[in-house]
Amino acid sequence: MRNRTRYLFRQDRGRLWIRDDSGRSWPADRDDRGRGVVFRWADMVLEARAGNTRDNGRNND
């Protein structure tokens, strides 16, 4: 993400939180979308999708 900042997700008392390298944390929302999920917090959005890891996206012709 921005400036190679790492983010850590955690569940606390039924709530999802995200923390950055500097120790700041925010409540986060999670929206499942089939084979993917969208996380939202502060002014950020992260979308993650499952891909085909069998061939790593390469064409085997």
Secondary structure, 3 states (H helix, E strand, C coil): CHHHCCEEEEEECCEEEEEECCCCEEECEEEEECCEEEEEECCEEEEEECCCCCCCCCCCC
